[in-house]
Amino acid sequence: MATSHQALMAKWDLAIGLIFLIQTTVGILGNFSLLCHYIILSFTEYRWRSTDFIHKHLIVANFLALLCKGVPQTMAAFGRKHFLSDIGCKLLSLLHRVGRGVSIGSICILSVYQAITISPGNSRWAELKVKAPKYIFPSIFLCWVLQMLVNIIFPIYLMSTLSDKNITNRKDFGYCSSVRHDKTSDSLYGLLLSFPDVLCLGLMLWASSSMVFLLYRHKKRVQHIRRTNASSASSPESRATKTILLLVSTFVYFYTLSSIFQVVLTAFDNPSSILINVTAVMSVCFPSVSPFLLMSHNSKVPKVPRLWFAWRRNIRSPCLQKNM
């Protein structure tokens, strides 16, 4: 029985290690491709939009989350659990928490900004609509500072699995461990950490509902025009709004799942490796998926199939002319 159990756990570790490896690799490549796209645009005459600045910070936050969570979890799943010192464990945990928080803040700022941008000119947001681009940089900067301040306490009670401190009341998380505390202290600290996230989540839901309402009303107003017009192409504002709504809904979905697993993980004094790994997988789902959502709805980002067919057409044209 013991041998079969060990064989089953070895297969599980291999499977979860492959999932982490694929998820992390795909996420890093996606974010790197989007980052290269913005770097190339900086050498052209491209007119930067206000949302591009938010996208770039979202990419940086995604990199932090993937590198500081996905990479060590992949190594731990393949059996390399004892590779971090106490300082390394604390630093990676802090950077992952900050990256996760900035990702939430960036999506929140993006959704609120877009809701203000598409609001009618005669609404109460008309004055703020003109000033909104000026508030993006201070908002992003405040988001980074706030996440650093809120999460600075988080790594204090974390330590490496290599640590030789004689602490019996430990909670193992794979490549790091933490000191157990009473439930009251953990609950109060959990509320402190989750307050900025809940605030951003509330703003995102408000902004998303406002955008859905504005899009619905706009569709009703121009419905008779589209019936007489052969072109049914949507406006750039409408496409950007739909992209942000898709981004927000994807984020809320993965964030809800991650939070549920995180609460369950906190409730156990000795969580199983399966629960720890599933929680970690959920925490890096959005950083892996979000760059592809942005690229698929951005006309400025070159699509691989489009480039492939264009290349094939250019290769075949001389051949056809030669045969003729």
N, C-alpha and C positions, 0 to 999 in steps of 0.2 A: 504493500500500500504506500509506504513511504517513497519507494522508488518511482512508482507511477505518479505520485503527487509532485515529486521533484521534476519529472519529465514534463508534466503538464505545465508547471510554473516556468520551466525553461522555454517551452513553446510560447507561453504567454509573453514572457520577457522579450523573446525574439520578435513576436508580432507587434508588440507595443513599441519596440525599438525601431522597427521599420516604419511604423506610422509616424513616430516623431521625426525620423530622418526625412521622409517624403514631405511631411508638413512643413518642416523647417526649411528644407532646400527649396521647395516651391515658393514659400513665402519670401525668402531672402532674394531669390531670383526675380520674383514679381516686383518687389519694392525697389530692387536695384535697377530693373528696366525702367520703372517710372522715374527714378531719380536721374538716370542717364538721359531720359527724355527731357527733363527740365534743364539739365546741364547743357544739352545741345541747343535748346531754345534760347538759352542765355547768350549764345553767340550769333543769334539771328536778330531780325528786326521784329520779332514777335512782341506784341503788346501784352504785357503781363496783366492778368486779372487779379482782383483782390483775393479770390478763392484759391488761386495758385499758391499764394503764400501759406494759406492754411494747409493745403495738400502737402507741401514740402515738410511742414512740421509733423503732419500725420505720418509721413514716410519715416522720419527720424524716430518717432515714437514707436512705430512698428518694428524698426530695426532693433531698438532697445529691448522690446518685448520678446522678439524672436531669438536674438543672440543671447540674452541673459536668462531665458527660460527654456527655449527649444533646444539649444545646443547642450547645456548641462543635463537636461532630462534625457536627451538622446544618448549621451555617454553613460548615464546612470542605468538606463534600460538595457544597454549592452554589457553591463557588469562593471563599468568604471565609476564606482560610487565614491571612492576615496581619492579625489584628485584636487580638492579645494582646501585652502587654509581657512581659518576663521575670518580673516579679512576678505578673502575672495568670496566666501559665502555671503557675508554681510553686504559687500559691494554689489554683487550680482542681484541679490534680492532687492536692494534699494533701487537699482537702475531699472529692474523689471517693474517694480511698483510705480516708479515715476513714469516710465514709458506707457504703462497701462493707463495711468491717470491722465497723461497728456493726450493720449488717444481719445479718451472719453471727452476731455475738454475741447479738443479740436473738432470732433463731430458735433458737439454742442454749439460751438461758435459758428461752424459752417451752416448748420440748420437755422440758427437764429438769424444770421446774416442774410441767408437766402430768403427767409420769410419776410424780412424787412425790405429786401430788394424788389420782390415781386408785388409788394403791397401797392394798392392804387395811390395815385398822386394826391387824391383828396382825403386820404385817411389820416388818422392821428399820428402815423409813423412817417408822414411826408418829410418833416424836418429832420428826423433821424436818418431817413433814407439817404440824404445828401452827406451826412457826417459819418455814416456807418463805416466806410473804408478807412477813415482815420483811426477808428477804434480797434481795428483788427490786430495791429502789432502790439499795443498795450495789453489787449486781452490775452494774446498768446503768451506774452512775457509773464503776465500775472499767473497764467495757468502753470507754467514751468516752476515759478517760485513757490506757488501754493502747494504743488505736489511735492516739491523738495521738503518744505516745512512740515507737511502733514505726515509724510512717510519717513522722516529722519529717525523717528523712534522705532520704527518697525524692525530694523536689523539688530537692535541692541541685544535681544534675547536669542538671536540665532547663532549657531556655531557649526563648525565643520564636523563631519563624522570622524575626522582624524583627531579631533580634540581629545586630549588626555585628561580633561577635567572630570573629577569624580562627582558626576551629577546623575543621580538615579532617576530623577523625575524628568526624563527626556521624552520628546515626541519626535519620532524619526520621519523625515520627508524624503528619504532617498539619499541625496548627496549633501543635504543639510539637516540639522535637527534644531529643535527649540526647547526652551525650558517651559514646562507646564505651569500654569497659574490657576488661581481659582476662577470659577465661571463668571463671577461678577466683574473681575478686572478684565477678563477677555471680552465680555459683552460690552463694557464701556469703551474699551479701545476699538472694538469692532464698529461701534456706532460713530466714533470719531473718524475712523478711516472711511466709512461709507457715506458720511454726510456730504462731501463734495460730489461723490458719484450720484447720489440720490438727487441732489440739486440739479446737476447737469442732465440727468435722465428726465426730470420734470420739465426742464426747459426744452429738451429735445422733443418730447411728446407734445408740448404746447405748440412749438414751431411747426412740427410735422402736421398736426391737425389744422393749423392755420393755412399751410401750403396746400393741403388737400382741398380745403374749402375754397381757396382762391383759384386753384386750377379747375375745380368743378364749375365755379361761377364763370370763369373765363371761357370754358368750353361751351357753356350754354349761350353766352353772348355772341360767339363767333360761329355758332353752328350753322346759321343760315348763310354765312359768307362762304364756308367750306363747301356747301352744297352747290354753289354756283362757280366755285373756283376749282380748277383741275388739280392744282397743287395742294397736297394735304400735309406738307412738311410743317413740323412744329417749330416754334420760335426757339432761339438759343436759350432764352430764359426758361421756357417750358422744359427743354431737354435737361438743363442743369438742375432744375427743381426735381424732376423725376429721378435723376441720378442720386441726388442727395437723399430723397425719400427712400430709395432702394438701399443706400448706404446706412441710413438711420435704422431702417427696419431690420437689416442684417445684423447691425451692431446690437440692437435691443434683444434680438433672438439669442445670439451667442452670449451676450452679457447676462441674460436671465438664466440660461443653462449653467454658465460658469459660477454665478452667485449661488445657485441652488446646491451645486456640488461643493462649493467652498463652505457653505453653512454646514452641510453634512460632514465634511472633513473636519471642521472645527469641533463638532459635537463628540467625536470619538477621541479618546485618549491615546489609543494605539490603532490608527487607521491602517487598513490593509494596503498593500502595494497597488492593487487594482484600483482602489478609490483614489489614491494619490496620483496615479498615472492618468486616469480618466479626467480628473480635475485639471491636471496640467495640459492635457490635449485641448480641453474646452477653453482654457485661458489664452491660447495662441491661435485659435481658429480665425478670429476676426483679423488680426495682423497678417495672416496668410492669404485671406480671401479679398480684403479691401482693395489692394492695388489692381487686381483684375477687374473689379467692379468699376473702378475709376477709368481704367484703360478701355474697357468695352463700351463705355458711354462718352468717350472723349474723341471727337473727330480729329483732333490734332495729333493723337498718338497713332503711329503707323500700325496697321493691323498686319499680322504675319500672312494670312491667306491672301490679302490684297497684294502684298509685295510679291508673293510667290507666283500668282497668276500674271502679274505684270512682267515678272522676269521671264516666265515661260512664253508669254506673247512676244517679247522682244527677241527671244532666242529663235522662235519658230518663224518669225516674219522673214528674216534673210533667207532661211531655208526654202520657204515657199516661193520667194522671188527667184531664187536660183533655179528651182525646179520648173518655174514658168518660163 
